[in-house]
């Protein structure tokens, strides 16, 4: 059955080589007079990117202040810092120069500026944001898809509580995407990004409530393309074409396109990973790869619509010989083999995490708390299921 | 090589059953206080759709006036009528209740209202529109993709001159798409629509200047899905799922998604058909099917990037046996066979058109005039090429 859906992708994407200089004109078109430039590591200062951005804004007479230091699993403390700075400086437009963490941190700052009260309320499911200060993106990492998505994930420093807030108000006005900016990423980050992109599609593709043949066909094409090009980047990390394929896939995987007609997705893997990211500060994509296979084996018998079978035969090239069960299991194995081939972990230990007895309980308990103890679409997971999966993923 | 691109799809799509009632709230959200409701045949009055729309607008306190009578290959005279009515009535928002012809006519009215001077100037390539009155769509025919595209095609009554204007200003604010509204379309119109959808994708897929593997994969999935579902609708025209697949494909085929990384497309078939539509008032999709095969055979030897080969093997299920030339020719034949299978014409006579000697010259001359005598991407076509293709398509 095809579910009703809303497709809302207002972000204007400017994609390709030598596009950074357009940031001034774009910001002006969307009404910016003073911009907060938000970034992560000092790499973007040293490699000249920030200077290019400053010059483009100067050329249009747009003022700017800067706040760096965003880390992976971006922290709430940095968000508060950004809100304070932007208020003091009368900023009216926000631009992220970075990857998903910087974009997510920026969106949280935007919520904080456009609404009264504590911004954490929106991540703690206490209130919904009514607005967001306008956001633009200069993307430097292909992974999270935050440049076109309605989502933002923030980690509260105390207790490592990682929470997401999905709201249409935070969709970026524009996203400048020059694949050259991703050329110098370390292999682990590139492959973790490719995994994240695949997962954004898989969470929707595998879910159980509603499907559309067209969405499936697009999702399958996207998955195959990312897998092919991740392999190319393993051998040839400065291949522009492969960087471009993966970068555009990052946006399309999470802007809503791969979810049209579905129930919105399963998202259990993502939520299980959030707790790992919150507690151990692992790379998001790698964390997803580490739990996916275990999760898949745990939920697959509830997959009454043959989604795992479709994935195996239409994306992973698994032969249809044998029973349906055998095909599905070979499919899950093929996916794990793919992760291994791009040097991604398929277990917690490979991820570099070995939880204590107590920590398994903490992970499951936090995950249950943040999901109302009712997680997923293929199979509903409760606290005991979560603990079982974390343990089996060891 | 992957070309730089801009991806701009601001239209909020509300897709699915029982969504018409949302038009009032949507119009209000986008600032409407008085709306022009534009439509084609009186069918939408008789079947209650217009009444539903009126009630939804009334519920939000939004005023409305109506102008029907838009015909396929929508006429400039109707556009002038709409501009005059909307001015007199102080309309500030435009809503199309219909298919591509109604949407295109509405966009032209929007240009006329938001700019000084004669609106035909924008279609006659004399000036570019600086703005467009905001537009919303309630779609009743899956075909043109105008509900998400930046394009509008109008026919000047005198001389049957059919011209298109592409501009970002005319992209719809919202599009309500309920597949149920397309259930009662006659077979010929449904299949003509499916052909048009495929052609919007093929014009880009086959072009010669730049390609992206991801875009190809999405285009191939879209083409296969439309072909499968057109066949289903031949047997079972009230199949909701198939109607939904084709309807969503109509938007995705022409909103820019299938062109990312390309040179923008070839568009020779479309421009050749425009002259047929202008002179003989044929259904657009059927006109495209009637010339496609002849055009393909005429240009294929210039296809240095193997696009026709890719189409044959990846979309049309043609075996790779034999020489490349043989595969390509079998592919073109397979496409024509598909058109025949959905009762579409593959020649002008099957289209119901048999031009006189003089008319062949007129068609080619008008097409050359409107394209600067330099048409297409795979192979540049000039007036003599156009005449040759029209004649060979007989």
Interface residues (C-beta under 8 A of the other chain):
Chain A: X1 X2 X3 X4 X5 X6 X7 X8 X9 X10 X12 X13 X14 X15 X16 X17 X19 X212 X213 X214 X217 X218 X220 X221 X222 X224 X225 X228 X229 X240 X241 X244 X245 X248 X249 X252 X257 X260 X261
Chain B: X1 X2 X3 X4 X5 X6 X7 X8 X9 X10 X12 X13 X14 X15 X16 X17 X18 X19 X212 X213 X214 X217 X218 X220 X221 X222 X224 X225 X228 X229 X240 X241 X244 X245 X248 X249 X252 X257 X260 X261
